């Protein structure tokens, strides 16, 4: 009989192609063998060497299903009716203990296992309990998804009748149409719009086409079931919010002060800059996610940030580098675009630039001394936004000056750094500014100050601002998921030195306070001072911290690198785990 199939080895599986028939995939870990009939290849799930009806892909599905059903025991059938517990792949982080997950009896970080290895529990419910519906809560990334699924399917093939695992997730009515499986991978994939969004489209064909694209991508990830979106008004913006179990990015925000006064360990500008570099390097080593710096002019603080950010970028590999914030009143937009792109290229795409209209200053209209004046009919805020618009066009690669070489062509500034536009943040102190930020398609940076007071706790007011921002993001038709950061003054008392500096402030600074800034009645957020365990509990109840994806810790930079790293290390170890979204 003429052979009608061929075989090719892929990275982690064998691909068997039947001419004019079905393709068969067999993971390297599978013990299933091939039998041939009429020149075609079939999987011998039963290991008998004879082709059973349900193994014959040429037969109608109903006939194959009936043959398989006749062979199943009560235990086999029960396993097909049940779902596994929620699975984290790999089983690590704060939720691992709650949902279970060990590797050879050890936690993931202690086991030496690969992220795609199967847990003891996964092996047990596949083999012993014969469960075939695996409920996935979170995956590390796409590579992990594929490799883990191949190992899971190899184990399933080796067990019982070779029935494959059916991987799925479970978005719930009222919790968000995509509440869980949108986060099933750490990398971007096509995501179902919420139910209201799909309904409002009034384009069934477009929805159907998206379903086909989504199905192909999910299957490539090893996901074979995805529940359809539910129409629920409460889920309009839920897909933009951090999901339960998501860890916050944690960074520091330095004001960059220097002063030759008693107690200061930062007596000069040079010392301030060198210490900032050392602090960022140390912060990366202890596990922080970001190093952010204030930008001020005409003050003994760090100013134009690009030399500092570039120097840090050259000495680090992972940590995000940002500003909070650059005053756009003082900026030449095209020169800024060049500097920002260069710093971002040196940092390999780690720049996170916070910009705004500025903050209260020690000089009067200092931007005029830099040579920038509002145009007729503008105020200084309008000028800052005009500078921003030019800057955004420049980093998007738009032509900014007529070419001397090609008539009618406009040349962009160089260099260009791809993706930088998506990493620009606007510092918003009011609800109206947060709305404008969403309309511009920028990330939101919210500090410890709100330039309006509604008579409610600061964290609640700030959380309302964040929700308003996300709602407007959807209304504006923006794609992607915007990032949101909040700043907090967090000062753990961990030794005699920190107790001496901050212990007395704990009581008076543990509540919000109000005041007048720029003729606006404003609300200032409280400080978190005390034992790290107590701080962790308090921050876990902070509404805005829970709603944001990034938390920036304001630090007393004048106390030096060693002191600040010791304090930040305590926060990473004892406070950060509590910041997981509830």
N, C-alpha and C positions, 0 to 999 in steps of 0.2 A: 504494500500500500504506500502510495506517495505521501511523504511527509508534508503536512500543510501548516506547519507552525515553525517559528524561529524564536530564539531567546537572546536577550541582551541584558547585561549587568549594568545596573545603575548604582548610585552611590550607596544605597542601603537596601536595595531589593532587586529581584530578578523580574524582568518584564517579558512575558510570553505573548507573542502575537499570533493569533489564529487567522489565516487568510480568509477574509469574508466572514469572520466570526468574532467572538469576544476576546478581548485582551485580558490576561490574567497577571496579577501582581503577587509575588511571594517575597515577603521580607526574609532577610538572611537568617533571622532567628527562628523562622518557621520550620517545622519538621514535616510539613505536608509534601508529599511526592506527586509526580505527574504520571498519569496513565494516558494512553492513546487509544483512540477508537476512530476508525474511518480516516486515519491520517491526522486527526485533530487532537489537541491537548486538553486535558481536564484535570482538575484538582481531585486527588484521592483523599477526601477528608476522613473517610472511615478506615483508611489504611488496609483495605481488603484486596486491592489490586483489581477489583471489578468496578465497573461504572454503575453507581446507583442513580436512580431517576433524578433525585434532587441535585446531584453533582453534574448533570448533563445540561449545560447552558443552552442547548438547542431546543429543549422542550419548553412548552408554555409555562409561565410563572405559576399558574394555578396548579398544574400537575406536579411541578417540583415542590411547591409548598405543601401539597397534600401528602406527598411521599415523606418529606421531612417531618411533618406533624405526626405521622403514624409511628415514627421512631423515637419521639421524645417522651421522657418520663415526666411525672408530675413535678419533680424538682427542676427539670429543664424548663418546663413551661412557666413555673413560678419565677425563675430567673429572668425570663423574657418579659415579665410583667412589672418588674421592679426597676427603680433607678438607684444608682449609687448615691452615697453622700457627696456633698460638694467637694470637688477636687481642685487643689492648687498645684500647679505644675511649673517649677518644683514646689514641694510642700515646705515652704520656708516663710519667715516673717511672723508678725503677730497673730495671724489667723491659723497658722499651722497646728498649734496646740488645740484650738477649738474644733477643727475639722479633721484632725488626725493626719498622720503622714510620717512614716519612719522608713529608713533604708537599712536593712539588716539590723533592726532594732535601735538605730541611732537617728538623731535629728539630722537633717540634710547637711548643715554646716559642719557636723562632726563626722559624717559618714564617708566623705570623699566621693560621693556619687555625682554623676553628671546630671544636669537639669532635666534631661529626658529619660532618666532611669525610672522604672516603675517602682512605686512604693510597696511596702509589705501589704498594706491594706488593699491596694489595687490588684495585686496578684491573688489575694485571698478571695475577693468578691468575684473575680473572673473565673478562677479555677474551682474553688470550693462552693461558692454560692451561685455560680453560673449566671451571674448578672451580666447583662449585655448593654444596658443603657447607662452611660457614664455622664454624670452631670458635672460639667467643667465650670469653675468659677473664675479662674484667672490663669493665664499662661505668661511665661516670661517674654517670649518673642516668637516669631514665625518659625525659625529654625528649630526651636524647642518643640513647637507644636507638631511639626512634621515628623521629627525623629521619635518623639514620644508616641505618637499615633502608630508609627510603624512597629514599634516594640509591643504596643498594646495589641495590635492586630495579629502579630506573630504569636503572642501568647493565646489569644482567642482561637486562632486556627488550630493550635496544638491541643485544644481542650474540647472534649465532647464531639460535636458534629461540625466544628469549624465555623460556627455562626459568628460573624464579625461583630465587633463592638459598635454601638451606635452613639457617637459622641454628640452632646447637645448642651445647651444652657437654658435658663428659664427666666426670661423677662416676665415680670408680673404686672397684671392689671393695676393701674394706679401708682406703680413704683417707677414707671418709665418703660417705654416700649423696648428700649435697648439697654436696660439697666445693667445687665451683666455681660452679655456676649459682646457688647461694644468694647469691653475691656479685656476680652479673653486673650488678646495678644498685645504685647507691648509696642507693636508697630501699626501704622495706619492701614486699615482695610476699608472697603466700602461698608457703610453703616446705614441701617434702616433709619429713615426719618421717623419721627414720632407719628402716631396715628393721625393726629390732627393735620400734620404737615402733608401726609399722603392724601388724606381726604380733600384738603384744600387745593391740591394740584388739579383736580378734575381731569386728569389724563391717565386713564386706565392703562393705555399702552406703555406710557413712560414708567408706571409703577411695575408693570409686568416685566419690562426690559431690565429695570433695576433688580428685580427678583432673580432674574436669570444670571446677571452679573454676580450678585451676592452669593447665589447658590454655588457658582463655580469657585469663587474665592473661599467660601467656607469649606467646601469639599477638599480643596487644596490644603487647608489647615487641619483636615481630619475631622471637621464638624459635619455631621450628616443630618442633624435636625436643628432647625432654628424656628422657634415659635413666631408666628406673624404678629405685627404690631397691633395694639389695641387702641381704639379710639377713646381717649380720655383727656379731658381738658387739663387735668393736673400734670400731664407729662410733657407739656409744651417745651420746656427748657431743661428737663431733667437730664438729657443726654450730654449737656454741657457741664454738669456738676460732677465733682469727684464722687467715685463710687465707694460704697462701703468696703473697707479693707485697703483702700489706696493709701500709701504712705505719702506724707507731705515732703516736698523739697524744702530743705532747711539751709538758709544762708545767713551770713552776717552782713550788717550794714554799718560801715564806719564813716564817721563824720570827718575824720582826717585832721583833727585839731593838732596844733603844736603850740607850745608856749614855754618860755624859759622862766618858770615859776616853781616854787617849792612843791614837791609831790609829783610833778610832771616827769614822766620818763620819755617824753617826746619834746625835746627842747628846740628843735629846728625843723625847717622844711625838709632838709635832706634826711634827717632821722625819720620823719613822718613817712616819707616815700619808701625808704628801705625797710622800715618796719611793716608797712602795708604789704610789701612783697613777701616778707617772711611770714606774716600772718596768713596770707592766702595759701602759701605752700603748706604751712602747718595745718590749716583748716581742711585742705584736701586730704592730708594724711590721716586725720582723725575721722573722716567720713562726712564732712559737710558738703553740701551740694552747690553752694554759691558764695561768691565774694563780691559784695556790692559796695560802692563808694558814693558819698555825697559829693556834689559839685557846687562850689561857691567861688565868687569873685570878690576881690578887694578885702578878703579876710584871711587870717592865718589858718586856712584849711586847704585841702587838696582841691585844685582847680581843674583846668582842662584835663580830662581823664585818660586820653588815648596813650600817652607815653607810659603811664602806670599800668594800664590794662595790657598793653603789649608786653611789658616787662614780665608781668605775672603770667601771661599766656606762654611765654617762652620757657617758664620754669614749672609749669603744671601740665596735666594731661586731661583731666576729667572735669574739674570744677567749673561751673558757669561763672562768667565775669560780667558785672553789670554796673549800672549807675542808678542812683536814686536821689535826685534827678538832674539832668542837664537842662539848664535854663535856655530855652530856644530864643529868648530875646537877645542873647549875646552871640548867637551863632551865625557864621557864614554858611548857608546850607550846603553849598557845593564843596567847600573845603571840609566841612564836617563829613560829608558823604565819602570823600577820599580817605580821611583819617579812620572813620568807622569801618570801612571795607578793609583797609590794611590791617587794623587791629583784629578784625574778625577772621581774616585769612591766617594771620599768625596763630590765632586761637583755634583754628580748625572748626569754625562755626559755633563757638561757645559764647559769643557776645550776646548779652541781654540788656539793651539800652533803654533805660527809663528817661523820659523827657517830659517837660511841662512848661508852663508859663513862669516858673520860678517860685521863689519863696521870699519872705521878708529879708531885707538886706541892711547892711550897715552904711550904705551910700545912697545918694539920691539919683535915681535914673542912671545907674552905672552903665547900662547898655549904650547910652548915648556917647559915653567916653570911648566905647569900643567902635563907634562909628555907625550905629544903627538907630534909626529914627522911624517911628510910625508914619505910614503914608497918610495923605489927606483922608480924613474920615475914619482912620484907624485909632484904636487905643493900643497900649503896649501888649495886651493879650491877643488882639487881632494880629499884630505883627509877629508874635511868637507862633501863632497858628499858620500864618503865611510862610514863615521860614520852614515850619514843619512840612507843609505841602511840597515845597521845592525839594527839601531833603528826601522825602519819600519818593518823589518822581526820579530823583537822581539815583537812589539805590535800587530802584526798579529797572534801571538801564535806559530810561528815556533820554533822547537826545537833548542836550542842554545848550549847545553852542554850534553855530553854523560851521560846517566843514570847509576848510580851505582847499581840500583835495577833490571833493565830490559836490558839484553844484546841487543845491536844494536839500542836501543831507545835513542832519544835525548829529553831532557826536556826543556820546554819553561820557560822563566822567569815568576815570579809571583809577584803580581797579574796581571790578565788581565782585561782590561776595554773594553767591547764590544763597537764598533763604534768609538773608538779613532782614528783609522787610517783615517777615513773620515774627521777628524777635525784637520788635520795637514796642515799648510800653508807654502809656501816658499816665502821669501822676494826677489823680483826680481827688479833689477835696470836697466836691459837692455832687449831688445826684445829677444835676444837669450836665456836669462835665463827664460823668460816667456814661450818660446816654450818648453824648457827643463822641466819646472814645469808642463806643461800640459801632457807631455809624461810620467812623473812620477805619474800622477794621483793625484796631490796635489792642494789644493786651492791656489789662488794667492793673495799675499799681496804686494801692491805697495805704496810707501811712498810719501813724498814731494820732492824726489830727483830722477832724472833719470841720470844714468851714461853715457849718450850720449846726444847729442844735435843736433836736425834737423832744428833748426831755425824757429820752429813754437811754438805757445803758449803751455805751459806746459800741460794744461788740454787736449788739442788736441793730443799731443804726447802720453800722458798716455792712453787716450781712444784708440788710435791705438794699443798700447801694449796689452790692455785688449781684443780687438777684435781678435788680432793675437793669444792670449792665447786660447780663446774659439774655434777658428777655428782649432787650433792644437789639442785641447781636442777631437773634433769630429774625426779628422784624426787618432788619437791614439786609437780609439775604446773604449774610456772610457764610462762607464755608469753613470747615475745620472747627476746632475747639480752642477758644481763646484761653490764655492763662491769666490767673489772678493771684496777685501777691498782697499780703498784709504785713505790716511791720509791728513788732512788739518789743518792748523793753523787758528783757528777761534776765534777771540777775540772781543766780543761785548762790546761796550762802553755804559754802562747802569747807571753809577753814577760817582761821582767825583773821586772816587778811581780808577776805570778802565780808566777814561779819563786821570788821572795823569800818570798812568803807560803806556798806549798804544796810547793815542790820538796823540802824536807827530809822532808816527811811521806809522800812517795810510797812508800818502802820499808816503813815501819812500818804504814801504813794499807791496804796492798794485799792484806790477808788478813782473814778473819773473826776475830772475837774473842768471847769468852763472858764472862758475868758474872751477878750476882744482882740481879734487879729484882722487887720485891714478893714476896720469898721464892720466886721461880721462877728456876731456872737457864736463862738466856736466851742467844740467839745474835744477834749484831749483824752486819749485812752489811758487807762491805768497802767502801772508797772507791775510786773510779777517778780516779787522778791521773797526769798525764803528757802526752805528746804526743797531740793529738786523734786521729791515725791509729791509735795503739796502743789508745787508749780505745775507738775504734769497733770494733776487732777483738775486744777483751775483752767488750764489751757484746753483740756479736753471738753470743758463746758463752754468755751468761748465760741459763740456762734459764727463769727467771721473767720476765725481760724479753721473751723470745721468746713466752712463753705469754700475757702480758698484752696489752691493747690500748692502755694509756696508761702513760707513764713520767713521773713527777714528779721534777724535779731540785732537790735541796735546795741553797739558795744562801747564801753569806755576806753577808747583807743589810747588815751594819754596814760593809762596804767601799764602799757607795755605789752609786748608780744606774749611773754611767758604767762602773765596773769590772764590775758584774754583766751589763750589756747586752753589753759587749765579750766576756765569757766565754760568755754564752748565744748570741751570734751565731756564735761559733766552733763551738759544739755543733750549732746548726742547720745550718750549712754543711758541717761535716766529720764529724760523728758521726751525725746523724739519718738520712742515707741508709743507713747500715749497720744500722739498727734494723728495716728491712723484714723481715717474718716469712719465715723460710726454709722 
